[in-house]
Amino acid sequence: MDVKSTIAAQNYAAIRPATAPSVSPGGTEALRGLGTEFATFLQNGEETVKAGMTGQADAQALVQALAQTELAVETAVTIRNKVVEAYQEILRMPV
């Protein structure tokens, strides 16, 4: 091994951490909080539907809860689709 390749390897090892992806601790907590909010939202909608089926809630509240739940699920599916599309685009990139 000559000196040039050794220096190049050392420089690469020094620069490599700079190119590694950095994960901010707030990002994972934000996603976790978003998932928790989504689950809570769906549970609230389910409770409203149960109350409507037993006659404890009016029809307007039932329809409103169903519409809000449908919108939340559609939003979650759209976000998931965008993430999958981005992942597939990354896979198609030449190395």
N, C-alpha and C positions, 0 to 999 in steps of 0.2 A: 504494500500500500504506500503510495507516495504522499508527500506532504500536502499537496493540493486537495486530494480527496479527504484527507483527515480534517483539514480546515473547513472544507465544505460540509462535512458531516457535523462538525461542532457548531457551525453557524446554523445549520438546519435545526439541530437540537435546541439551540437558543431561541430561534424564531418560532418553532412549532407551537409553544403554548399561546402565542399571540393569535394564532389562527384558529385555536380551539373555540368551539361555541361556548359562550358564557351564559349561564342560567341565573337569572336574578331570582332571589328567594321570593320576591313579591309576585312574580309571574305564576308560580305554581299555587300560591295561596289564592290568587285571584281566580284561577281556573277552578280550584276546589270550592271557593265561595260561590262561583257562578253555578257550579253543579249542585251545590246544596240549595241555592235559591230556586233552581229549576225544579228539584225534587219537592221542595216545600210548596211551590206554586202548584204542581200537579196534585199533591196531597190535598191542598185547600180546595181545588176544583173537584176532586173526587168526593170530599166531604159535602160540598154543596150539592153535588148530584145525588148522593145518598139521602141528604135531607129533602131534596125535591121529590125523590121517589117515595119517601115515607110521608109526604105532605107537610113537612115542617118548613119548607121554603117555597116561595112563589115561583111561577113559571118564568118570569122575567129574570130572576136571579139564576135560575137553572140554565137558561139560554145564554146569559152573559158568561157564566162560568165555563160552559162548553166552548163558546167562541174564543174566550181568552186562552183556554187550554189548547185548543186547536192551533191558535196563532203561536203559542210557545213551542209546541211540538214542530210546527213547520219551520220556525226559526232555528231550532236545534238541528233539524235535518239539513237545512240549507248551510249552516255553519259546518256541519260534518262533511257535506259534499264538497265545500270549498277546501277544507283541509285535505281530503282525499285527492282532489284535483291538483293541489299544490304538491303533494307527495309524489304523485305520478309524474308531474312535470319535472321534479327534481330527479326522479329515476331516469327520465329520458335525456337528461343532460349528458353530453359527452365528457369523459374523464380525461 
